[in-house]
Amino acid sequence: MQAEIVTIGTELLLGEIVDTNAAWIAQRLATIGLNHYYTTTVGDNLARITEVLRHALARSEVVITTGGLGPTVDDVTREAVAAATERPLVLDESLLEEIACFFARRQAPMTENNRKQACLPQGARVIHNPVGTAPAFAVEHQGHVVISLPGVPHEMKHLMETEVIPYLRERFGLHSVIKSRVLRTCGIGESVIDSKIADLMRLTNPTVGTAAHPGQTDVRITAKAESLEEALALIAPVEAELRARLGDYVYGVDQESLSDVVSRLLAQHGLRLALADMATQGELAQWLAGSAQSAMAFAGATVLAGIISLRVTLDLDEALLAQYGCPSQPVADAAAQAARRLHGADLGLALIGPEDPSAPDAPPVYCSLATAHGVIAAPPRRGRSGPAGRGWLMHLALDLVRRHLLGLPIG
């Protein structure tokens, strides 16, 4: 059987609010082994919501909606569910009293439009909402069920945990789980990964898939089983095979970021890292400062705006700049050494790039790591503009540090 999520609200379609509800609900459905195949976002329009719900109920045994349960004119989820399941709306007097008590406890006036929140599709199962004014409800229709929850995240999460998940377990006899394991890689493109693991991506349980991000590619293994232990047992041999094929391109698992991994390695080695950045507009420094062990591992950063910054802030030799130009590998090497000295760090990392990396004739970005024993350089990389381009460069730089700390090959 399968579930479908419908998030309702014109503000979601306009991008005024980021929809976090659907992702959270999907994660909770996985814990009870309920397959989730579709998510739809629809605006506050009665006809369109009704159409979406009819399609959803035709193909999915469980449909969960969020949003549109408030008291205003554009809150029409109740009406849409009633229309999609072909039943009238009826006033529930006990719910009306419950809503009135909610306002009374807070010494707030209850306006007439709050009455509509006590109107539910006939035969609906009430899901009482102790943390808000909008009662939720479930309607069974031809063996399927639509469950309507508030759009306010803390209300939705409370009702999912305390009411909806137990109800779905009992109603549909759900005892299995869906568990995912994510291997995070960097320094290798999605197409190359695909060529290495294509046969594994044809498995049915567990399944294997990839997701590309700027500078890294995730490989997700997802298993469905009767228990978490069984799911993990299904995942284990596939994970081992993936690690064997992808090797040291795998830097972490699940929610680990590369900055977290590098900070942890630095802390384990008792080392601190300094940064000289002329390529990511300070974004790499923010990554490092925000990592879990930054206080122990990050000595500081110097964000450079151009050649003048190199001369003044890092006190680089003007003869070096004149001889090799900027950006260049010798200048990046010198900047890494200067950052190490300036911040009193064990390691100095430098990213030195052109002012306009998107220009057709722009030189590459150079990345160097200064240690107590010398300087290590990553292969120069063509710069890219925008967040995606900076993402590639930041992963390049941090992977250089990771490989050095683990004794892995560079380049």
ChimeraX attribute file (.defattr): number of C-alpha atoms within 10 A of each C-alpha:
attribute: neighborCount
match mode: 1-to-1
recipient: residues
	/A:1	12
	/A:2	15
	/A:3	23
	/A:4	24
	/A:5	26
	/A:6	23
	/A:7	26
	/A:8	26
	/A:9	24
	/A:10	17
	/A:11	14
	/A:12	16
	/A:13	16
	/A:14	10
	/A:15	9
	/A:16	9
	/A:17	11
	/A:18	10
	/A:19	18
	/A:20	10
	/A:21	20
	/A:22	18
	/A:23	11
	/A:24	14
	/A:25	18
	/A:26	18
	/A:27	14
	/A:28	17
	/A:29	20
	/A:30	17
	/A:31	18
	/A:32	23
	/A:33	22
	/A:34	24
	/A:35	18
	/A:36	19
	/A:37	12
	/A:38	14
	/A:39	17
	/A:40	15
	/A:41	18
	/A:42	18
	/A:43	18
	/A:44	20
	/A:45	17
	/A:46	18
	/A:47	13
	/A:48	13
	/A:49	25
	/A:50	22
	/A:51	14
	/A:52	16
	/A:53	24
	/A:54	16
	/A:55	11
	/A:56	24
	/A:57	21
	/A:58	11
	/A:59	16
	/A:60	20
	/A:61	19
	/A:62	23
	/A:63	25
	/A:64	21
	/A:65	27
	/A:66	24
	/A:67	23
	/A:68	28
	/A:69	26
	/A:70	21
	/A:71	18
	/A:72	12
	/A:73	10
	/A:74	15
	/A:75	20
	/A:76	24
	/A:77	27
	/A:78	25
	/A:79	21
	/A:80	23
	/A:81	27
	/A:82	20
	/A:83	20
	/A:84	21
	/A:85	20
	/A:86	12
	/A:87	15
	/A:88	15
	/A:89	19
	/A:90	15
	/A:91	15
	/A:92	18
	/A:93	12
	/A:94	10
	/A:95	20
	/A:96	19
	/A:97	12
	/A:98	18
	/A:99	22
	/A:100	18
	/A:101	14
	/A:102	17
	/A:103	15
	/A:104	12
	/A:105	8
	/A:106	8
	/A:107	9
	/A:108	10
	/A:109	9
	/A:110	14
	/A:111	10
	/A:112	8
	/A:113	11
	/A:114	17
	/A:115	18
	/A:116	22
	/A:117	22
	/A:118	25
	/A:119	19
	/A:120	27
	/A:121	23
	/A:122	16
	/A:123	14
	/A:124	18
	/A:125	14
	/A:126	16
	/A:127	18
	/A:128	16
	/A:129	20
	/A:130	14
	/A:131	13
	/A:132	16
	/A:133	24
	/A:134	26
	/A:135	25
	/A:136	28
	/A:137	21
	/A:138	22
	/A:139	21
	/A:140	15
	/A:141	13
	/A:142	10
	/A:143	8
	/A:144	16
	/A:145	20
	/A:146	27
	/A:147	22
	/A:148	26
	/A:149	28
	/A:150	26
	/A:151	21
	/A:152	16
	/A:153	16
	/A:154	13
	/A:155	18
	/A:156	24
	/A:157	19
	/A:158	14
	/A:159	21
	/A:160	20
	/A:161	13
	/A:162	11
	/A:163	15
	/A:164	23
	/A:165	17
	/A:166	13
	/A:167	15
	/A:168	17
	/A:169	15
	/A:170	11
	/A:171	10
	/A:172	12
	/A:173	10
	/A:174	18
	/A:175	14
	/A:176	19
	/A:177	23
	/A:178	23
	/A:179	24
	/A:180	20
	/A:181	19
	/A:182	20
	/A:183	23
	/A:184	22
	/A:185	26
	/A:186	23
	/A:187	18
	/A:188	14
	/A:189	15
	/A:190	19
	/A:191	12
	/A:192	11
	/A:193	19
	/A:194	15
	/A:195	9
	/A:196	13
	/A:197	18
	/A:198	14
	/A:199	10
	/A:200	17
	/A:201	16
	/A:202	12
	/A:203	13
	/A:204	11
	/A:205	14
	/A:206	23
	/A:207	17
	/A:208	25
	/A:209	17
	/A:210	19
	/A:211	12
	/A:212	13
	/A:213	14
	/A:214	16
	/A:215	19
	/A:216	22
	/A:217	22
	/A:218	22
	/A:219	25
	/A:220	20
	/A:221	25
	/A:222	20
	/A:223	22
	/A:224	26
	/A:225	20
	/A:226	14
	/A:227	17
	/A:228	16
	/A:229	12
	/A:230	15
	/A:231	21
	/A:232	20
	/A:233	13
	/A:234	19
	/A:235	22
	/A:236	14
	/A:237	11
	/A:238	17
	/A:239	19
	/A:240	10
	/A:241	13
	/A:242	20
	/A:243	14
	/A:244	11
	/A:245	14
	/A:246	16
	/A:247	11
	/A:248	15
	/A:249	19
	/A:250	21
	/A:251	20
	/A:252	17
	/A:253	16
	/A:254	13
	/A:255	11
	/A:256	13
	/A:257	16
	/A:258	23
	/A:259	25
	/A:260	20
	/A:261	20
	/A:262	25
	/A:263	29
	/A:264	19
	/A:265	18
	/A:266	23
	/A:267	18
	/A:268	12
	/A:269	11
	/A:270	11
	/A:271	17
	/A:272	22
	/A:273	29
	/A:274	30
	/A:275	30
	/A:276	31
	/A:277	27
	/A:278	26
	/A:279	30
	/A:280	22
	/A:281	13
	/A:282	17
	/A:283	16
	/A:284	25
	/A:285	21
	/A:286	12
	/A:287	15
	/A:288	26
	/A:289	20
	/A:290	15
	/A:291	19
	/A:292	14
	/A:293	19
	/A:294	22
	/A:295	15
	/A:296	16
	/A:297	26
	/A:298	24
	/A:299	23
	/A:300	23
	/A:301	24
	/A:302	21
	/A:303	22
	/A:304	21
	/A:305	14
	/A:306	16
	/A:307	19
	/A:308	12
	/A:309	15
	/A:310	25
	/A:311	14
	/A:312	11
	/A:313	16
	/A:314	20
	/A:315	14
	/A:316	19
	/A:317	13
	/A:318	12
	/A:319	9
	/A:320	13
	/A:321	18
	/A:322	9
	/A:323	10
	/A:324	12
	/A:325	14
	/A:326	22
	/A:327	22
	/A:328	19
	/A:329	22
	/A:330	18
	/A:331	25
	/A:332	28
	/A:333	24
	/A:334	24
	/A:335	31
	/A:336	31
	/A:337	28
	/A:338	24
	/A:339	28
	/A:340	28
	/A:341	16
	/A:342	20
	/A:343	19
	/A:344	15
	/A:345	22
	/A:346	18
	/A:347	25
	/A:348	32
	/A:349	31
	/A:350	31
	/A:351	29
	/A:352	30
	/A:353	27
	/A:354	21
	/A:355	18
	/A:356	14
	/A:357	19
	/A:358	15
	/A:359	12
	/A:360	7
	/A:361	8
	/A:362	16
	/A:363	20
	/A:364	19
	/A:365	25
	/A:366	29
	/A:367	32
	/A:368	29
	/A:369	30
	/A:370	28
	/A:371	18
	/A:372	11
	/A:373	6
	/A:374	9
	/A:375	17
	/A:376	18
	/A:377	21
	/A:378	18
	/A:379	16
	/A:380	18
	/A:381	15
	/A:382	17
	/A:383	23
	/A:384	20
	/A:385	15
	/A:386	11
	/A:387	12
	/A:388	13
	/A:389	18
	/A:390	20
	/A:391	19
	/A:392	21
	/A:393	26
	/A:394	25
	/A:395	21
	/A:396	23
	/A:397	20
	/A:398	22
	/A:399	24
	/A:400	25
	/A:401	26
	/A:402	22
	/A:403	17
	/A:404	15
	/A:405	15
	/A:406	10
	/A:407	9
	/A:408	11
	/A:409	9
	/A:410	14
	/A:411	12
